[in-house]
Amino acid sequence: MKIRLFLVWSITIAVLFLIGISSCQPRKKKPVQVETPQKVSTTQPAVAGSTEQPIEVTPGTVLTPRATDSQPLRFTFPTPGPVPVSLWRPPLYDVPWALSPFDHFFFKRPIAANEVNWPLADYRYGAILPKSIFIHTGVDIDAPLHTPIIAAGSGTVLSAGWGLYSGTSEENDPYGLAVTIRHDFGYQGRQLFTIYAHMDRIDVHIGQRVVAGTQLGIVGLTGNTTGPHVHFEVRIEGNSFFSTRNPELWLAPPQGWGVLVGRLYNTNRSLLTGQEVQVTSISSGHKWTVVSYENTTINSDEYYHENLVLSDLPAGDYEIKINYLDHIYLAEITIHPGAVSYFNFHGKYGYDFNLPSAASSEEWNKFLTSVGENP
């Protein structure tokens, strides 16, 4: 009897051990590079708006601007391989958020905070797919299949289904199943739209009123995509490709974090396209690599006229490194909580950190209009 009890006890212990080992096996996930949390002690500033009409960014403001349409461009939406991400993020600033009358962090993320909800690093707005001429007119946010996709702001569903690009119900539309929202608010008297693409299922209908956080559908693989993600666009004034802007300048940053914005020229004042820029945190040593817009016709912000944006940077001091014509140019810049930090690069003349003036911005827009380009 004792021998039998001993055998039963031994077998039970062995089974429990095997169960314990199997339960400790990590779930198969994409490899990540963990960034040490950098907690920023700061008093949250009040939301500031312009003193001039019609710019208003204070909470509760609703603008009713006009909207126009124009013809679409050709594009594609691939998903690159996994990239290093941080496992720690603070909550986002409440929207609308702007410390300057020229900023417009009006939107929440289309993926909730319990999932990765920041843009894929190596296929940002303004990128061009290798061996193609197709411009990326939004950002891709990686997410597991069937993750809920939520509205970035309040408004009305303008379109829902197939055919966002083609205008028909063709199931080979590159956007796949997609939703367009026309928002209740605008910027500088102009209507705002957001686009959510590659859904597996749509949960809203045309004409439906939604608020920030309303579930629009779930992440899928429809359209031109090689992996599950949501393609997100911001359009201003017109609901077309000609009116897209960089979503990283419109999505609210995490609290205590900021956004780096740059305008890169070569020595003769032509825009530097496809220029790699390395950004390194001086305190943590963490590195980010971002590439300037790969085409001079890509829409930039009317004030910043940027051709490079890197969002979601913890506040602190950073080193910028640019290899221009086999010469290394270094500079330091401070990222401020909830704000845009701006720099210019002028080829062999190096850097300056002067913000554009409103007057120079207006003159630049007049010049673009005079030569037939969309400012």
DOSE-205631 format. One line per 3 residues: for each residue x, y, z of C-alpha. Coordinates in nm, 4 decimals. Each point is the difference from the previous one (the first is absolute). Last residue first. Layout:
N
X,Y,Z; ...
END
This chain:
375
0.0373,7.4357,-4.9829; -0.1344,-0.1721,-0.3120; 0.2367,0.0869,-0.2829
-0.0855,0.2178,-0.3005; 0.3065,0.2207,-0.0022; -0.1882,0.2996,0.1409
-0.1718,-0.2166,0.2628; 0.3333,-0.1243,0.1292; 0.1275,0.3592,0.0185
-0.3088,0.1185,0.1865; 0.0465,-0.2846,0.2493; 0.3615,0.1021,0.0552
-0.1010,0.3611,0.0573; -0.2534,-0.1072,0.2638; 0.2605,-0.2135,0.1772
0.2502,0.2835,-0.0104; -0.2548,0.2289,0.1653; -0.0973,-0.2549,0.2665
0.3667,-0.0312,0.0877; 0.1674,-0.3361,-0.0326; 0.1629,-0.1165,0.3229
0.3730,0.0596,0.0287; 0.2020,-0.3042,0.0962; 0.2934,0.0180,-0.2406
0.2131,-0.2786,-0.1343; 0.2940,-0.0627,-0.2319; 0.1374,0.2335,-0.2663
0.1276,-0.2986,-0.2029; -0.3589,-0.1074,-0.0609; -0.2540,0.2414,0.1471
-0.1766,-0.1923,0.2791; -0.2951,0.1649,0.1719; -0.1306,-0.0918,0.3443
-0.3268,-0.0108,0.1908; -0.1160,-0.1351,0.3371; -0.3789,-0.0445,0.0020
-0.1654,-0.0092,0.3416; -0.1763,-0.2291,0.2476; 0.3039,-0.0186,0.2251
0.3104,0.1665,-0.1468; 0.2597,-0.1783,-0.2141; 0.3363,0.1739,0.0331
0.2407,0.0119,-0.2927; 0.3673,-0.0785,-0.0454; 0.1867,0.0149,-0.3299
0.2302,-0.2218,-0.2035; 0.0997,0.0101,-0.3676; 0.2022,-0.2940,-0.1325
0.1645,0.0479,-0.3405; -0.0265,-0.2604,-0.2743; -0.2188,0.2241,-0.2207
-0.2434,0.0561,0.2879; 0.0004,-0.2492,0.2866; -0.2514,0.1450,0.2444
0.0055,-0.0497,0.3789; -0.2429,0.1650,0.2406; 0.0847,-0.0311,0.3693
-0.2827,0.0119,0.2527; -0.0849,0.1708,0.3275; -0.3189,-0.0798,0.1896
-0.3717,-0.0634,-0.0420; -0.0811,-0.3552,-0.1090; -0.0389,-0.0196,-0.3803
-0.3365,-0.1061,-0.1429; 0.0248,0.1672,-0.3414; 0.2732,0.0194,-0.2624
-0.0827,0.2301,-0.2905; 0.2069,0.0856,-0.3087; -0.0733,0.2054,-0.3116
-0.1407,0.2967,0.1835; -0.1658,0.3093,-0.1422; -0.0539,0.0974,0.3680
-0.2917,0.2394,-0.0534; -0.2006,-0.1421,-0.2890; 0.0831,-0.3571,0.1051
0.1483,-0.2136,-0.2737; -0.1533,-0.1648,-0.3050; 0.2325,-0.2279,-0.1978
0.1159,0.1609,-0.3249; 0.3708,0.0009,0.0935; 0.0133,-0.3801,0.0145
0.1697,-0.2350,0.2431; -0.1093,0.1742,0.3159; 0.2866,0.0022,0.2499
0.1079,-0.3288,0.1557; -0.0193,-0.0899,0.3709; 0.2313,-0.1997,0.2240
-0.0561,-0.0139,0.3754; 0.2679,-0.0769,0.2569; -0.0185,-0.0654,0.3760
0.3093,0.1259,0.1819; -0.2047,0.0553,0.3164; 0.1018,0.3522,0.1039
0.1297,0.1386,-0.3308; -0.2949,-0.1418,-0.1937; 0.1182,-0.0627,-0.3543
-0.1546,0.1149,-0.3302; 0.1454,-0.1330,-0.3248; -0.1046,0.1710,-0.3216
-0.0104,-0.1733,-0.3391; -0.0573,0.2278,-0.2999; -0.2606,-0.1335,-0.2438
-0.0537,0.3427,-0.1526; 0.2086,0.3058,0.0863; -0.1941,0.3057,-0.1144
0.1920,0.2387,-0.2236; 0.1694,0.2901,0.1769; 0.3357,-0.0165,-0.1849
0.1682,-0.1618,0.3013; -0.2551,-0.2785,0.0294; -0.3190,0.0667,0.1873
-0.1624,-0.1762,0.2945; -0.3076,0.1253,0.1836; -0.0477,-0.1633,0.3376
-0.2665,-0.0877,0.2550; 0.0612,-0.1866,0.3259; -0.3116,-0.0749,0.2065
-0.0504,-0.0083,0.3751; -0.0487,-0.2160,0.3093; -0.1159,0.0944,0.3496
-0.3491,-0.1338,-0.0663; -0.0039,-0.2239,-0.3063; -0.0352,0.1904,-0.3277
-0.3371,0.0986,-0.1507; -0.0257,-0.1022,-0.3665; -0.0041,0.2957,-0.2434
0.3690,0.0615,-0.0779; 0.0668,-0.3752,-0.0194; -0.2905,-0.0182,-0.2475
0.2143,0.1666,-0.2718; -0.2422,0.1817,-0.2277; -0.2267,-0.1198,-0.2817
-0.1816,0.2447,-0.2302; 0.1161,-0.1170,-0.3421; -0.0941,-0.3544,0.0929
-0.3663,0.0962,0.0180; -0.2760,0.1134,0.2374; 0.0701,0.3714,-0.0317
0.0424,0.2612,0.2759; 0.2533,-0.1965,0.2066; 0.0674,-0.3710,-0.0166
0.1439,-0.2137,0.2794; 0.0792,-0.3604,-0.0837; 0.0190,-0.3290,0.1906
0.0944,-0.3414,-0.1414; -0.0978,-0.2593,0.2580; 0.2129,-0.3118,0.0339
-0.0050,-0.3727,-0.0775; 0.2750,-0.1111,-0.2394; 0.0983,0.0128,-0.3675
-0.2442,0.2705,-0.1015; -0.1597,0.1284,-0.3173; -0.3703,-0.0436,0.0693
-0.1526,-0.2115,0.2756; 0.2213,-0.1409,0.2750; -0.2039,0.0804,0.3095
-0.0223,0.2169,0.3085; -0.3523,0.0335,0.1401; -0.2832,0.2459,-0.0544
-0.1026,0.3567,0.0794; -0.0048,-0.0318,0.3786; -0.0909,0.3390,0.1473
0.2983,0.1361,0.1945; -0.0352,0.3646,-0.1009; -0.3654,0.0533,-0.0843
-0.2102,-0.1347,-0.2851; -0.3071,0.1171,-0.1921; -0.1139,-0.2455,-0.2666
-0.0575,0.1383,-0.3509; 0.1610,-0.2952,-0.1749; 0.0035,-0.3088,0.2197
0.2095,-0.1284,0.2891; 0.1416,-0.3395,0.1050; 0.2286,-0.0768,-0.2954
0.1764,-0.3370,-0.0131; 0.3456,-0.1198,-0.1023; 0.1252,0.3559,-0.0287
0.2845,0.1051,-0.2283; -0.0587,0.3781,0.0357; -0.0948,0.2771,0.2426
-0.0168,0.3519,-0.1495; -0.0403,0.3324,0.1826; -0.1608,0.3196,-0.1297
0.0350,0.3650,0.1049; -0.1861,0.3021,-0.1401; 0.1726,0.3362,-0.0346
-0.0560,0.3237,0.1896; 0.3491,0.0120,0.1468; -0.0391,-0.3545,0.1271
-0.3221,-0.1974,0.0083; -0.2544,-0.1485,0.2360; -0.2987,-0.2305,-0.0345
0.2103,-0.2512,-0.1904; -0.0700,-0.1670,-0.3317; 0.0852,-0.3655,0.0653
0.1087,-0.2413,-0.2740; -0.0113,-0.3782,0.0471; 0.1842,-0.2724,-0.1875
-0.0314,-0.3588,-0.1222; 0.2910,-0.0457,-0.2396; 0.2076,0.3138,-0.0422
0.1574,-0.1366,-0.3197; -0.3442,-0.0580,-0.1580; -0.0065,-0.3607,-0.1243
-0.3478,-0.0510,0.1479; -0.1533,0.2432,-0.2485; -0.2975,0.1891,0.1429
0.0725,0.3134,-0.2020; 0.1669,0.3319,0.0807; 0.3383,-0.1469,-0.0913
0.1933,0.1138,0.3059; -0.2618,-0.0411,0.2721; -0.1573,-0.2880,-0.1929
-0.1046,-0.2518,0.2608; -0.1936,0.0707,0.3171; -0.0909,0.3023,0.2089
-0.0154,0.3596,-0.1200; -0.0839,0.3376,0.1589; -0.0413,-0.1200,0.3582
-0.0817,0.3135,0.1994; 0.2137,0.1688,0.2615; 0.1766,-0.0377,0.3325
0.3693,-0.0820,0.0191; 0.2555,-0.2772,-0.0505; -0.2718,-0.2598,-0.0579
0.0942,-0.3493,0.1149; 0.1451,-0.3091,-0.1662; -0.0527,-0.3129,0.2121
0.2738,-0.2668,-0.0336; -0.1234,-0.2708,-0.2378; 0.3492,-0.1013,-0.1172
0.2732,0.1250,0.2303; 0.1073,0.3643,-0.0333; 0.2618,0.2023,-0.1877
-0.0807,0.3648,-0.0576; 0.0724,0.1107,-0.3548; 0.0321,0.3719,-0.0723
-0.1481,0.2044,-0.2815; 0.0575,0.1039,-0.3608; 0.2710,-0.2513,-0.0842
0.1215,0.0952,-0.3463; 0.0114,-0.2498,-0.2854; 0.2826,0.0376,-0.2498
0.1308,-0.3538,0.0406; 0.3240,-0.1935,0.0406; -0.0059,0.0442,0.3779
-0.3358,0.1254,0.1322; 0.0128,0.3770,0.0365; -0.0156,0.1698,0.3381
-0.1811,0.3306,0.0532; -0.1929,-0.1134,0.3064; 0.1895,-0.2721,0.1821
0.1169,-0.3424,-0.1104; 0.3035,-0.0791,0.2136; -0.1255,0.0938,0.3449
-0.3468,-0.1522,0.0032; -0.2254,0.2647,0.1465; -0.1132,-0.0115,0.3652
-0.2888,-0.1918,0.1513; 0.1479,-0.3259,0.1293; -0.2924,-0.1509,0.1900
-0.1673,0.0791,0.3348; 0.0140,0.3669,-0.1000; -0.2831,-0.0298,-0.2518
0.0627,-0.0022,-0.3769; -0.1285,0.2920,-0.2076; 0.2135,0.2351,0.2157
-0.1663,0.3181,0.1294; -0.0232,0.3049,-0.2226; 0.0282,0.3789,0.0231
0.3719,0.0546,0.0512; -0.0148,0.3202,-0.2029; 0.2987,0.2293,0.0356
0.0374,0.3463,-0.1555; -0.1719,0.1878,0.2840; 0.2627,-0.1533,0.2304
-0.0366,-0.2173,0.3087; -0.2611,-0.2130,-0.1723; -0.2200,-0.2855,0.1193
-0.3535,-0.0715,-0.1177; 0.0012,-0.2597,0.1368; 0.1036,-0.1357,0.3392
0.3691,-0.0847,0.0155; 0.0702,-0.3693,-0.0491; 0.0652,-0.2433,0.2846
0.3606,-0.0911,0.0804; 0.1746,-0.2663,-0.2077; 0.2059,-0.3001,0.1005
0.0761,-0.3136,-0.2043; 0.2090,0.1960,-0.2483; 0.0334,-0.1184,-0.3562
0.2708,-0.1508,-0.2154; -0.1277,-0.0640,-0.3536; -0.1920,-0.2914,-0.1492
0.0141,-0.0432,-0.3772; -0.1510,0.2480,-0.2419; -0.3725,0.0303,-0.0798
-0.0803,0.1002,-0.3564; -0.2545,0.2724,-0.0843; 0.0160,0.1125,-0.3628
-0.0623,0.3261,-0.1855; -0.1232,0.1673,-0.3143; -0.1430,0.3508,0.0391
-0.3610,0.1059,0.0396; -0.1856,0.2805,-0.1848; -0.1400,0.2983,0.1880
-0.2776,0.0720,0.2494; -0.1053,0.3121,0.1878; -0.1150,0.0633,0.3574
-0.1306,0.3067,0.1831; 0.0513,0.0749,0.3668; -0.2354,-0.0593,0.2902
0.2064,0.0483,0.3146; -0.0782,-0.1509,0.3383; 0.1927,0.1047,0.3118
-0.0602,-0.2214,0.3029; 0.3590,-0.0016,0.1181; 0.2069,0.3021,-0.1133
0.1592,-0.0329,-0.3431; -0.1442,0.3014,-0.1781; 0.1279,0.1456,-0.3253
-0.2751,0.1978,-0.1790; 0.0803,0.2525,0.1323; 0.3114,0.1371,0.1601
0.0959,-0.0391,0.3647; 0.1181,-0.3498,-0.0732; -0.0504,-0.2761,0.2466
0.1717,-0.1230,0.3143; -0.0758,-0.3112,0.1983; 0.1192,0.0496,0.3565
0.3393,-0.1326,0.0887; 0.0421,-0.3351,0.1808; 0.2422,0.0547,0.2856
0.3077,-0.2054,-0.0607; 0.1990,-0.2810,0.1516; 0.1037,-0.2229,-0.2879
0.0299,-0.3708,0.0589; 0.2438,-0.1679,-0.2339; -0.0981,-0.3659,-0.0239
0.2906,-0.2193,-0.1090; -0.0629,-0.0969,-0.3605; -0.0610,-0.3662,-0.0652
0.1049,-0.1264,-0.3402; -0.2671,-0.2262,-0.1328; -0.0054,-0.3290,-0.1857
-0.3414,-0.0801,-0.1465; -0.1934,-0.2228,0.2324; -0.0210,-0.3697,0.0677
-0.1426,-0.0347,0.3471; 0.2611,-0.0695,0.2619; 0.0311,-0.3538,0.1394
-0.0783,0.0113,0.3681; -0.3267,-0.1950,-0.0363; 0.1856,-0.2854,-0.1703
0.2497,-0.0331,0.2846; -0.2724,0.0056,0.2652; -0.2022,-0.2652,-0.1827
0.3098,-0.2190,-0.0269; 0.0675,0.0420,0.3721; -0.3612,-0.0789,0.0881
0.0181,-0.3197,-0.2062; 0.3258,-0.1063,0.1680; -0.1404,0.0684,0.3491
-0.3089,-0.2080,-0.0766; 0.2108,-0.2907,-0.1361; 0.2110,-0.0007,0.3149
-0.3041,0.0072,0.2314; -0.1644,-0.2878,-0.1890; 0.3236,-0.2004,0.0155
0.0409,0.0689,0.3747; -0.3602,-0.0997,0.0647; 0.0578,-0.3319,-0.1836
0.3243,-0.0644,0.1932; -0.1762,0.0759,0.3282; -0.2805,-0.2414,-0.0904
END
